[in-house]
Amino acid sequence: MPTTNQQLASLLQSIANQLEARRDNPHRIRAYRRAADMIRSLSDDIATVAVRGELRAIQGIGKDLAAKIEEFLKTGTIHIYEQLRRPLPPEIADWLSLPGLSEPAVQELYFRLGIRSLEDLESLVRSHLLRTLPGVTAPEEELLVAIQKLRGEIKAPTSDVPQPER
């Protein structure tokens, strides 16, 4: 098997494993694994197949995966792989406690959209654009309240009932 094929197949398998660990869409995970298997089984170098314009002729390689293969051939990596393996800064990882924000959604907000602070996130929620991001499930008002709590603007309710003396 050509070295490029081996490297690409390993990278696609790693992406599938990372997506599986994040409980991503099982169909997406299977697509990456199937693509890795198909590339491993090729007798031709994947770069040669790409030059011939035949990536999509490989079973299981659609438009999106073909674009990722092209990206790999040009850069030596795939953006989603780099994104998946980078850890979130601790203050951003805290956003995972917010209702309706999954890890892939927080990754997308931070790495792809450049949302770096709770203020940025709050602005995005208030603009109603957050609802367009896949994987965000919480109602906006609930999310706004949770953001305020995370910033410490809302204190947990305390009981005004006097406690009996001991």
N, C-alpha and C positions, 0 to 999 in steps of 0.2 A: 504494500500500500504506500502511495506517495506520502512524504512527510507532511506536506500541506494538508492533505486529507486527514491524517492522524491528528494534527494540531486542531483543525477546525472541528472535527468530530468530538474531541475531548472538550473543547470550549462549549460546544452545544450541549453536551452531556452535563457539564458543570452548571450551565444556565438552568437546565431542567431540574437538577438536584436542588439548586438554590430556590427556584420557584416552588418546588415541592415542599421544602422546609418552611416556606412562607404561606403554604396552603393556597397557592394560586390556582387558577382555573386548570382542572385536570386535562382538558382538551389541549390547552396551550403546552402543558408539560409533556404530554404525549407527542405533540408535534415536534418539539425540540428533540426528544429521544428518537423518534422515527427518522428525523433528518440526520441525526448523528449516525444511526445505523446504516442509512442509505449511503452516506458519504464514505463510511468505513468500507462498504462493499464495492465501491467504484474501483475499476481498474485504471481509469484515466485520472490524471491530476485534476482536482477541482478547478484550478486556475485555467486549465485548457478548456474545460467544459464551459466556464464562464466566458472565455474569449469567443467561443463558438456561439454564445447566446443560448445555451441549452440548459441553464440551471433549472428552469421551470419544467423541463422535460423529465427531471428526476422525480420519481414518485415521492409525494409528501412535501415537495418544495413548491410553495406558492409564492405570491408576490412579496410578502413580508420577509419570509426566510431567504428568498433570493437576494433581497436588498441587504440583509444582514451578512450573507455570504460575500457579497460584493464589498461591503464595508470591511469585513475581515481581510479580504484580499488586498485592499488598498491600505489599510492601517495596521493590520496585524492583531486587531482586537474587535470586539463588538461592544458598542456603547452600553447596552443593557447589562452585559456582563460586568463591566466596570461599575455601573450603578449598583448592581446587586451586591457586589463584594465590598463596597465602601460602607463603613459603619456611619450611622447618624451621630452627630454631636449630641452629648447628653441632654442639652436643653431642648433639642428637636425630638429626641427619642421620647421625652416626656409627653409629646403630643399623642403618643399611642394610647394614653389614658383617656383621651378625649372621646366622647361617644361618636360612633360612626366613622372614625378614621382608622382604616386598616394600615398595616405596615407598607404595602405597595403604594397606597395613596399618600402617605407621609413621605415616602421616598420620592415620589413624583413631585410633590409640593416643594421639597427642599432641593433636590438635585436638578430637576428639569425646569421647574417654574421659578426657582430662585426665591421662594418664600423663606425668609430667614428669622422672622420674629413673630411673636404672638400678635403684635400690632398688624403685621402684614397679613397674617392669617385671618384676623378679625376683619380687616378691610375686604379681603377676598370673600368672606362669608357674607358681609353686608352688601357686597356688589351683586350677590346671587350667582356669581360665576363658579363658586365651589361645587354647586350641584351638578355642573357639567362634567366633573371629574369622575371617572368610573371608580367604584369602590367606596364612595362616600354615601353613608346611609342615614346619618342623623338629621333630624329637622334642624333648620338654621337656628331657630331660637334656642333650642337645647344646646347646640354647639356654642353659641355666643355666651350662654350662662356658664358653660364648662370652661371656656377660655378665661372668663373673668375670675372664676374660682382658681384656675391654675396660676393666674397672675397675682392672686391673693387679694383681689378687689372685693370678693364676697367672702365673708367669714361664715363658718359653719354655725347653724343656729344653736344658741345656748338656752338653757332652761331658765326662766325667770322665777320658777317655783322655788321658794326657800327650802333648803335641805334641813331635816330635823337635826337638832344638836345632839351630840353624844355625850 
